[in-house]
Amino acid sequence: MNRTVYALIIIAVLGACSDRAVTQQPAVSCQQLTAENADQCIRLNQIQVLGTHNSYKLSPVPALIETLDEHRSGWASDIIYSHRPLTEQLQLLGIRQFELDVFADPDGGLYAEPAGALLAEDNSFLNAAEMLEPGFKVLHSQDVDYRSTCLSLKSCLQEVRDWSLANPAHFPIMILLEMKDGQRAQFGPITYTSPVAIDGQNIDQVDEEIWAVFPQAQVITPDQVRGSYSSLEEAVTKNGWPTLAESRGKVLFALDNTGSHRDAYLSESADLQGRAMFVSARPGEPSAGFIKMNDVMADFELIQSYVAAGFLVRTRADIPTSEARSGSTVRRDRALASGAQYVSTDYPEYSPFGSAYIVELPETKGHARCNPVAASADCRSEFLSE
């Protein structure tokens, strides 16, 4: 029996039990952690994994950088970085958290001819078939930072799904989606495309695209984590997140936005009932469970306190190319020590700027380590394997 068929059988079995909360108490004794009981006793908020920031992104082509430098010198200095395709990040680098920037394109073709691609004759990114189809598109910014390893939300999610099905024992994968609709003024010869505004109507379609790709049994949802508790906050602080045994081979989604787009997503359900994604929400809000806290230098102690209380936190190890150029590891080391479960970087491999900067999980050769804040004292990273 091949791994994909085996994974589909697992998902079918899980689907039959989808009416039950995924955070049931483990049947084994957890008084002392061992390699044998780790999966049943360690919860997903008690590990730490690496993620990537703008996980789809490729650097602008040199011809575009050179041309636009004549109008604004150094305009691309903070966006000259690239990531491997998502499958390679999962398989080769052990990345277990992604961030995708998402633009609405209900009619198709809105971003099919980026002005920068026309200017630089970057023909491989002109009129790509999937860019002509209706649906959400994945890019950093329209017209100038448009190069992506996967061009549509659908194709990005399919890539993760297919790898997940082929590797059903993987640690849960967090996928952050940042909704974008910002207007930009003309820049030199570039006239920016006007994006479609994200509102309460089309943000619902993000859930639809998620469910068009992933079966619900493969996704950890707010409803599953909340279970019979009155709120997500009560569930995660009193009962906890799913165990590794309950969450291997699965993904969970979170909305990266914290402003009007988050409000639009919450407009029909303040506690995320029936929703595919978690949102970034502080304690005291009905939707509190996951918190985006990118500035670890300012919020180190606060991140630690939220992690200790049972929340999932994502922070960043580098912003944006500063550490990669200087080689400073201060932010990286604080991010890892903060206990944030998802430490995001643009440099899971050595910086191309000659500084030898890289972000790796300390004290393990695996894809996860015991969380330095949330894990019990007897947790050993060698217990965590895929």
C-alpha positions in Angstrom: 0.0 0.0 0.0 1.6 3.3 -1.0 1.8 6.3 1.3 -0.9 8.4 -0.5 -3.5 5.6 -0.2 -2.5 5.0 3.4 -3.0 8.8 4.1 -6.4 8.8 2.4 -7.5 5.9 4.6 -6.4 7.8 7.7 -8.3 10.9 6.5 -11.4 8.9 5.9 -11.3 7.4 9.4 -10.7 10.8 10.9 -13.6 12.2 8.9 -15.9 9.6 10.4 -15.0 11.0 13.8 -15.2 14.7 12.8 -18.1 15.4 15.2 -15.8 14.9 18.2 -13.4 17.5 19.5 -9.8 16.8 18.6 -8.5 17.7 22.1 -9.7 14.6 23.9 -7.5 13.6 26.9 -4.8 11.1 26.1 -5.5 7.5 27.1 -2.0 6.9 28.3 -0.3 8.2 31.4 1.6 11.4 30.8 3.2 11.7 34.3 6.6 11.0 32.6 7.3 11.8 29.0 9.0 9.1 26.9 9.6 8.5 23.3 6.7 6.0 23.4 4.0 8.3 24.8 5.2 11.6 23.4 2.7 11.7 20.6 -0.2 11.2 23.0 1.1 13.6 25.6 2.7 16.5 23.8 0.4 19.1 22.3 1.0 21.1 19.2 1.5 24.3 21.3 4.3 22.5 23.2 6.7 22.3 20.3 8.5 24.9 18.2 9.0 24.8 14.5 10.4 27.1 11.8 8.4 29.0 9.2 9.1 31.2 6.3 7.9 34.8 5.7 6.4 35.5 2.2 7.0 31.8 1.6 6.1 31.9 -2.1 8.4 34.8 -3.0 11.1 35.1 -5.7 13.4 38.1 -6.0 12.7 40.7 -8.7 14.7 40.2 -11.8 18.0 42.2 -12.1 16.8 44.1 -15.2 13.8 45.5 -13.3 15.9 46.4 -10.3 18.3 48.3 -12.5 15.7 50.1 -14.5 13.6 51.2 -11.4 16.8 52.2 -9.5 17.0 55.1 -11.9 13.8 56.4 -10.4 14.2 55.4 -6.7 17.7 54.2 -5.8 17.7 51.1 -3.6 13.9 50.5 -3.9 14.4 46.7 -3.9 16.9 46.4 -1.1 14.4 44.9 1.3 12.8 42.5 -1.1 15.9 40.9 -2.7 15.3 37.4 -1.3 13.8 34.2 -2.7 12.3 31.0 -1.4 12.4 27.5 -2.7 9.1 26.0 -3.9 6.8 25.0 -1.0 7.4 21.3 -1.5 11.1 21.7 -1.3 10.8 23.8 1.9 8.7 21.1 3.5 10.9 18.2 2.3 14.4 19.6 2.4 14.3 22.4 5.0 11.7 21.1 7.4 9.6 24.2 7.2 6.2 23.8 9.0 4.7 27.2 8.7 4.0 29.2 5.6 2.8 32.8 4.9 1.0 33.6 1.6 -0.1 37.0 0.5 -3.4 36.9 -1.2 -5.1 39.2 -3.7 -8.7 38.8 -4.9 -9.2 38.3 -8.6 -12.8 37.3 -9.1 -12.9 37.6 -12.9 -9.3 36.4 -13.6 -6.5 38.2 -15.5 -6.2 41.2 -13.2 -2.5 40.4 -12.4 -1.7 38.5 -15.6 0.4 41.2 -17.1 2.5 42.9 -14.4 3.9 46.2 -15.5 7.3 45.2 -14.2 7.3 42.0 -16.2 6.4 44.0 -19.3 9.2 46.5 -18.6 11.8 43.9 -17.9 10.6 41.4 -20.5 10.1 38.8 -17.8 8.1 36.7 -20.1 7.7 33.7 -17.9 5.4 35.8 -15.7 3.3 37.2 -18.4 -0.2 35.7 -19.1 0.5 32.5 -17.1 -2.6 30.3 -17.6 -3.5 30.2 -13.9 -3.3 34.0 -13.6 -6.0 34.3 -16.3 -8.4 32.1 -14.3 -10.7 33.6 -11.6 -9.6 33.1 -8.0 -7.2 34.4 -5.4 -3.7 35.1 -6.5 -0.5 35.0 -4.5 2.1 37.7 -4.9 3.9 40.2 -2.7 2.9 43.5 -4.4 1.2 44.1 -7.7 3.3 44.9 -10.8 6.8 45.1 -9.2 7.2 42.2 -6.7 5.0 39.8 -8.6 7.3 36.7 -9.0 6.0 33.7 -7.0 6.8 30.0 -7.0 3.0 29.3 -6.9 0.8 31.9 -8.6 -2.7 31.2 -7.2 -3.9 30.3 -3.8 -5.4 27.1 -5.2 -2.0 25.9 -6.6 -0.1 26.8 -3.4 -2.6 24.9 -1.3 -2.6 21.9 -3.7 1.2 21.8 -3.4 1.0 21.6 0.4 -1.9 19.1 0.3 -0.1 16.7 -2.0 3.1 16.7 0.0 1.0 16.2 3.2 -0.8 13.2 1.8 2.5 11.7 0.8 3.9 12.3 4.2 1.1 11.6 6.7 3.3 11.6 9.8 4.4 15.2 9.5 3.9 17.7 12.3 1.0 20.1 11.7 1.6 22.8 9.1 0.4 26.4 9.9 -0.6 28.4 6.8 -1.0 32.2 7.4 -3.0 34.1 4.8 -2.5 37.8 4.5 -5.3 39.5 2.5 -4.0 42.4 0.4 -5.8 45.2 -1.4 -3.5 48.2 -1.0 -3.5 51.0 -3.6 -0.1 52.3 -4.8 0.9 55.5 -6.5 2.7 55.5 -9.8 6.4 54.7 -9.5 8.6 55.9 -12.4 7.2 54.1 -15.5 5.1 51.8 -13.4 1.4 52.4 -13.2 0.1 50.0 -10.5 -3.0 47.8 -11.0 -5.9 48.8 -8.7 -6.6 45.7 -6.6 -10.1 44.4 -5.7 -11.1 45.5 -2.2 -11.3 42.7 0.4 -14.7 42.8 2.2 -17.1 40.7 4.1 -18.4 39.1 0.9 -15.2 38.0 -0.9 -13.3 37.1 2.2 -15.8 34.3 2.7 -14.5 32.9 -0.6 -11.1 32.2 1.0 -12.7 29.5 3.1 -14.4 28.2 0.0 -11.0 27.9 -1.8 -9.5 26.1 1.3 -12.4 23.6 1.3 -12.1 23.1 -2.4 -8.5 21.8 -1.8 -8.5 20.2 1.6 -10.9 17.7 3.1 -12.1 19.0 6.5 -10.6 15.9 8.2 -7.1 17.2 7.2 -7.6 20.6 8.8 -7.5 21.7 12.4 -10.4 24.2 12.7 -11.5 26.6 15.4 -14.6 24.5 16.0 -12.6 21.4 16.7 -10.3 23.1 19.1 -13.2 24.9 20.9 -15.1 21.7 21.3 -17.7 22.1 24.0 -16.1 25.1 25.7 -17.7 28.5 25.5 -14.8 30.2 23.7 -11.5 29.4 22.0 -9.6 31.1 24.8 -11.3 28.9 27.4 -10.5 25.8 25.4 -6.8 26.5 24.8 -6.1 27.6 28.3 -8.1 24.9 30.1 -8.1 21.9 27.8 -5.2 22.7 25.4 -4.5 22.2 21.8 -4.7 18.8 20.0 -1.9 16.3 20.8 0.7 15.4 18.2 -1.2 12.1 17.7 -4.3 14.1 16.9 -2.7 16.6 14.6 0.0 14.8 12.6 -0.7 15.0 8.9 -2.9 18.0 9.3 -2.8 21.7 8.5 -4.3 24.7 10.3 -5.0 28.1 8.8 -4.8 31.6 10.3 -5.7 35.0 8.9 -2.6 37.2 9.2 -4.5 40.5 9.1 -5.4 42.4 12.3 -7.4 45.3 10.9 -10.5 45.7 8.8 -10.0 42.4 7.0 -10.0 40.5 10.3 -13.2 42.4 11.2 -14.8 41.4 7.9 -13.9 37.7 8.6 -15.3 37.9 12.1 -18.4 39.8 11.1 -20.6 36.7 10.8 -19.1 34.8 13.7 -17.1 36.5 16.5 -16.0 33.2 17.8 -15.2 31.7 14.4 -18.0 29.2 14.4 -17.9 27.3 11.1 -14.8 29.1 9.9 -11.7 27.5 8.3 -9.2 30.0 9.8 -8.1 31.2 13.1 -7.4 34.9 13.5 -4.8 36.8 15.5 -6.7 37.8 18.7 -5.5 38.8 22.1 -6.8 37.3 25.3 -10.3 38.5 26.2 -11.6 38.2 22.6 -14.0 35.3 21.8 -11.7 34.3 18.9 -8.4 34.3 21.0 -6.3 31.2 20.4 -3.6 32.3 17.9 -1.6 35.6 18.1 0.7 37.2 15.5 3.5 39.0 17.3 6.2 39.9 14.8 8.2 42.3 17.0 10.0 40.0 19.4 12.4 42.7 20.4 9.6 44.8 21.9 7.3 41.9 23.0 9.6 39.2 24.2 8.2 38.9 27.8 4.6 39.2 26.5 5.1 36.5 24.0 6.5 34.2 26.7 3.4 35.0 28.9 1.0 34.2 26.1 2.8 31.0 25.2 2.8 29.9 28.9 -0.9 30.5 29.0 -1.6 28.2 26.2 -1.8 30.4 23.1 -0.1 29.8 19.7 2.2 32.6 18.7 4.0 33.5 15.5 7.0 35.8 15.5 9.8 36.7 13.1 13.6 36.1 13.4 14.6 38.7 10.8 13.0 41.9 9.4 13.4 42.3 6.4 17.0 41.8 5.2 18.8 43.6 8.0 20.0 40.6 9.9 20.8 38.8 6.6 23.2 41.6 5.7 24.7 42.3 9.1 24.9 38.8 10.5 23.3 39.9 13.8 21.6 37.0 15.6 20.1 39.0 18.4 16.5 39.0 17.0 16.8 35.4 15.9 18.0 34.2 19.3 15.2 36.1 21.1 12.6 34.7 18.8 13.7 31.2 19.5 13.9 31.8 23.2 10.5 33.5 23.3 8.7 30.2 23.0 6.7 31.4 20.0 5.6 28.1 18.3 6.2 29.5 14.8 9.5 31.3 14.2 9.4 32.8 10.7 12.4 33.7 8.6 13.5 34.5 5.1 16.7 32.6 5.7 16.3 28.9 6.5 19.4 28.6 4.4 22.6 30.8 4.6 22.1 34.4 3.6 23.3 35.2 0.1 24.8 38.5 1.4 28.0 36.9 2.8 27.1 37.3 6.5 26.7 33.5 7.2 23.3 34.4 8.8 20.9 31.4 9.0 17.9 30.4 11.2 17.9 26.8 12.4 16.3 25.1 15.4 18.8 24.7 18.2 19.4 21.5 20.1 17.9 19.2 17.5 18.4 17.8 14.0 14.7 17.3 13.5 11.9 19.5 12.3 10.6 20.4 15.7 12.0 20.9 19.2 10.5 21.0 22.7 9.0 24.4 23.2 11.4 26.3 25.6 8.4 27.9 27.4 5.4 25.6 27.0 6.9 22.1 27.1 7.3 20.2 30.3 10.8 19.8 31.9 11.0 16.2 30.9 10.4 16.8 27.2 13.3 15.8 24.9 13.5 16.9 21.3 14.7 13.4 20.3 11.1 12.3 21.2 9.9 14.5 18.3 10.3 12.8 15.0 8.5 12.4 11.7 
